Amino acid sequence: MQEDKWIFIVNPTAGNGFAGTLVGEIEKMIPEHHAEGEVVLTKYPGHASELAGEYHARGFSNIIGVGGDGTINEIAQTLAGVENVTLGVVPAGSGNDFIQILGFPGRFGKKEWDTLFRRNTIRMDAGRVNGKIFLNGMGLGFDAQVASENYIEPGVLKKGGSRKYLWHIIKNLFFFRERQMVISNDGITSETDCFINTVSIGRRFAGGFLLTPEAIANDSLLDVCAIRRLNLFQRFRLLLKVPAGKHIFDKRVSYYRTAGLRIGFTDEVPFHIDGELFYAKTFDIDILAEAFNLIYNPEGNHFFRKAE
């Protein structure tokens, strides 16, 4: 039987250790809001997913992830489609793109804590690629290549932080080479080259790039932004438009919605799911409508379709 209890799953290394500093504040906020709850820390990659399943089995109905998008994604792998559970987020990572869907800012103050514990909820879609859940989006091409160069291996980041990441962006603007891919969507198969191919539930990526600016997180559809081959001048020109979402009007960009699609390459390529790195050759992608019950901020700039 599920009880009205809260578990805060904290990834203490998220945000260069910022998430770990929130433990005392969380322990203070629980009794201040007359709630019953606990705080638990993750110890290794994948632990957040295990803890979410464990505490749900113990009857905790409010499972709150404290960390970056990767931490929240781990929890989502366990809770997709599960009834009688509410997922919440306290942003404590570096980019915090997912929290924008829910209408919260990138850091919590008193107002945000009050909103979280009021527990306004809404059903949200999720995407799935090769059996893995994504809440914000998955990407192929330029951004995935940058991510791959920022990891020693999947799950293990190189040292160097934002400076190293910026270097990989600049380098790949000059030297990234598009690969041919085959896309099957709604019974139509086409071949194109891939500079960036993003499939999303949310809108914002990499801390502020609106790759899919028209995405709605509860419309039962995936938003797809496919950017074809660009020369160097076109790359700089187009990427300058992405923070405002104006790139979708460029003739080199295809933007559409779908319930599912299949993408294939001749060799394995890097791709990211909510910022985490993986490799594959083929990609079967579909929508899981209303997969989660999430706490959101109804007064914030959320990405949900409002009730009529």
C-alpha positions in Angstrom: 0.0 0.0 0.0 1.4 3.4 -1.0 1.5 6.0 1.8 2.0 9.8 1.5 5.7 9.6 2.3 8.5 11.4 0.5 11.9 10.1 -0.4 14.6 12.5 -1.7 17.2 10.6 -3.7 20.3 12.8 -3.8 23.3 12.3 -6.2 25.9 14.0 -4.0 28.3 14.4 -6.9 25.9 16.3 -9.2 26.6 19.9 -10.0 30.3 19.4 -9.0 29.1 18.5 -5.5 26.3 21.1 -5.2 23.6 18.4 -4.8 25.3 17.0 -1.7 25.2 20.4 0.0 21.4 20.4 -0.2 21.0 17.5 2.2 20.7 19.7 5.3 18.2 22.0 3.6 16.0 19.1 2.5 16.0 17.6 6.0 14.9 21.0 7.3 12.2 21.5 4.6 10.5 18.1 5.2 9.2 18.9 8.7 8.6 22.6 7.9 6.1 21.4 5.3 4.5 18.9 7.7 5.6 16.0 5.5 6.9 12.6 6.4 10.1 11.7 4.5 13.7 10.6 4.3 16.9 11.5 2.4 19.1 8.9 0.8 22.4 9.4 -1.1 23.4 7.5 -4.3 26.7 5.7 -4.2 27.4 4.6 -7.8 26.0 5.0 -11.4 22.6 3.4 -11.6 22.0 3.5 -7.9 19.2 6.1 -8.2 17.2 3.7 -10.3 17.6 0.9 -7.7 16.7 3.2 -4.8 13.6 4.5 -6.6 12.3 0.9 -7.0 13.2 0.0 -3.4 11.4 3.0 -1.8 8.4 2.6 -4.1 8.1 -1.1 -2.9 8.3 0.2 0.7 5.3 2.4 0.1 6.8 5.8 -0.6 4.5 7.6 -3.0 6.5 10.8 -3.6 9.9 10.1 -5.1 12.1 13.2 -5.6 15.3 13.2 -7.6 18.0 15.7 -6.4 20.7 16.1 -9.0 21.1 16.7 -12.7 19.2 15.4 -15.7 21.1 12.1 -15.6 20.0 11.4 -12.0 16.4 12.1 -12.9 16.7 9.9 -15.9 17.9 7.0 -13.8 14.9 7.3 -11.6 12.6 7.4 -14.6 13.9 4.1 -15.9 12.3 2.4 -12.9 9.1 4.4 -12.6 7.8 4.7 -16.2 4.2 3.7 -16.3 4.0 2.8 -12.6 0.8 3.8 -10.9 0.3 5.4 -7.5 3.7 7.2 -7.5 4.6 10.9 -8.1 7.9 12.0 -9.4 9.5 15.3 -8.4 12.7 17.1 -9.1 15.0 19.4 -7.2 17.5 20.7 -9.8 21.1 20.4 -8.6 23.1 19.6 -11.8 25.0 21.7 -14.2 22.6 22.2 -17.1 19.3 21.4 -15.5 17.4 21.3 -18.8 14.7 18.9 -17.7 13.4 21.1 -14.9 12.4 23.8 -17.4 9.6 21.4 -18.7 8.1 21.6 -15.2 8.1 25.4 -14.9 10.7 25.6 -12.2 14.0 27.7 -12.3 17.4 26.0 -12.2 17.8 26.6 -8.4 15.3 26.4 -5.6 14.4 29.1 -3.1 11.6 29.2 -0.5 8.9 29.7 -3.2 10.0 26.7 -5.1 10.1 24.5 -2.0 6.6 25.6 -1.1 5.4 24.7 -4.6 7.1 21.3 -4.6 5.4 20.3 -1.3 2.0 21.6 -2.5 2.3 18.7 -5.0 0.5 20.1 -8.1 0.7 17.2 -10.5 0.3 16.6 -14.2 0.7 13.6 -16.5 3.8 13.8 -18.8 4.9 11.8 -21.8 8.3 10.1 -22.1 10.3 8.9 -25.1 11.9 5.6 -25.5 14.9 4.7 -27.7 16.1 1.1 -28.0 14.3 0.3 -24.7 15.7 3.2 -22.7 13.5 6.0 -21.4 14.2 9.7 -22.1 12.4 12.6 -20.4 13.9 15.6 -22.2 15.4 14.2 -25.4 17.9 12.1 -27.3 20.3 13.4 -29.9 22.6 12.2 -32.7 25.2 14.0 -34.7 27.3 17.1 -33.7 26.1 17.4 -30.1 26.5 13.6 -29.5 30.0 13.7 -30.9 30.9 16.6 -28.5 29.5 14.5 -25.6 31.5 11.5 -26.7 34.7 13.4 -26.6 33.9 14.7 -23.1 33.7 11.1 -21.7 36.4 8.5 -21.2 33.7 5.9 -21.6 29.9 6.0 -21.1 29.2 7.1 -17.6 32.8 8.4 -16.9 33.4 12.1 -17.6 36.9 13.4 -18.4 38.3 16.1 -16.2 38.3 19.7 -17.3 34.7 20.7 -16.8 33.2 23.5 -18.9 36.5 24.6 -20.5 37.1 21.2 -21.9 33.5 21.0 -23.1 33.8 24.4 -24.8 37.0 23.2 -26.5 35.2 20.1 -27.9 32.3 22.3 -29.3 34.7 24.7 -31.1 36.8 21.8 -32.5 33.8 20.0 -33.8 32.4 23.1 -35.4 35.4 23.0 -37.7 36.1 19.3 -38.0 32.8 17.3 -37.4 31.8 15.3 -40.5 28.1 14.4 -41.1 27.2 10.8 -41.6 24.5 9.3 -43.8 21.4 8.0 -42.0 18.2 6.4 -43.1 15.0 7.6 -41.4 11.7 5.6 -41.5 8.6 7.6 -40.3 4.9 7.1 -41.0 5.7 4.5 -43.7 8.1 6.7 -45.6 11.8 6.0 -45.7 14.4 8.6 -46.7 18.1 9.0 -46.6 19.9 12.2 -45.5 23.1 13.4 -43.8 23.0 14.2 -40.1 24.5 17.4 -38.6 22.1 17.3 -35.7 19.1 15.0 -35.2 17.2 15.6 -32.0 14.1 13.7 -30.8 12.4 15.3 -27.8 9.7 15.7 -25.2 11.2 18.9 -23.9 12.6 22.0 -25.6 15.9 23.0 -24.0 19.3 21.3 -24.3 22.9 22.0 -23.3 21.9 24.6 -20.7 19.9 26.9 -23.0 19.7 25.7 -26.7 16.1 25.5 -27.9 16.5 22.7 -30.4 12.8 21.8 -30.3 11.2 25.1 -29.3 7.6 24.0 -30.0 7.6 20.7 -28.0 4.7 20.1 -25.7 5.4 17.5 -22.9 1.9 16.0 -22.8 0.7 16.0 -26.5 1.5 12.3 -27.0 4.0 13.2 -29.8 7.7 13.4 -30.2 9.2 16.6 -31.7 12.0 16.0 -34.2 14.6 18.5 -35.4 16.8 17.3 -38.2 19.6 19.5 -39.4 21.2 18.5 -42.7 24.8 19.0 -43.9 26.2 22.5 -43.3 29.4 24.2 -44.4 31.4 26.1 -41.8 29.8 29.4 -42.4 26.3 27.8 -42.2 27.2 26.0 -39.0 28.1 29.2 -37.2 25.1 31.1 -38.7 22.6 28.5 -37.8 23.8 27.7 -34.3 23.5 31.4 -33.4 19.8 31.0 -34.1 19.3 28.0 -31.8 19.2 29.7 -28.4 16.1 31.6 -29.5 14.6 28.6 -31.5 14.7 30.5 -34.8 16.7 27.8 -36.6 13.6 25.8 -37.3 12.7 28.3 -40.1 15.9 27.6 -42.0 15.5 25.5 -45.2 18.2 23.1 -44.1 16.2 22.1 -41.0 13.3 19.7 -41.0 11.0 20.0 -37.9 8.0 17.7 -37.4 6.1 15.6 -34.9 5.6 11.9 -34.8 4.6 9.0 -32.5 7.6 7.0 -33.5 10.4 6.6 -36.0 13.4 4.4 -36.9 16.9 5.7 -37.7 19.8 3.7 -39.0 23.5 4.2 -39.7 26.0 1.9 -41.4 28.2 1.9 -38.3 27.8 2.5 -34.6 27.6 6.2 -33.7 27.4 8.1 -30.4 24.1 9.3 -29.1 22.9 10.9 -25.9 19.9 10.3 -23.7 19.1 13.2 -21.4 22.8 14.1 -21.7 24.2 10.6 -21.0 26.4 8.9 -23.6 25.6 5.7 -25.4 26.5 4.0 -28.8 24.3 2.2 -31.3 23.8 1.6 -35.0 20.0 1.6 -35.3 17.5 3.5 -33.2 13.9 2.5 -32.6 12.2 5.5 -31.0 8.6 5.8 -29.8 6.4 7.8 -27.4 5.1 6.6 -24.0 2.0 8.8 -23.6 1.3 10.0 -20.0 4.1 7.8 -18.6 4.7 9.8 -15.5 2.8 11.7 -12.8 5.0 14.7 -12.1 5.0 17.6 -9.7 5.1 20.9 -11.7 4.7 24.6 -11.2 1.3 25.6 -12.7 2.3 29.3 -12.4 5.7 28.8 -14.1 6.7 28.8 -17.8 6.1 25.1 -18.1 6.0 23.1 -21.4 2.6 21.5 -20.9 -0.6 21.9 -22.8 -3.0 23.7 -20.4 -6.4 22.3 -19.8 -9.2 23.8 -21.9 
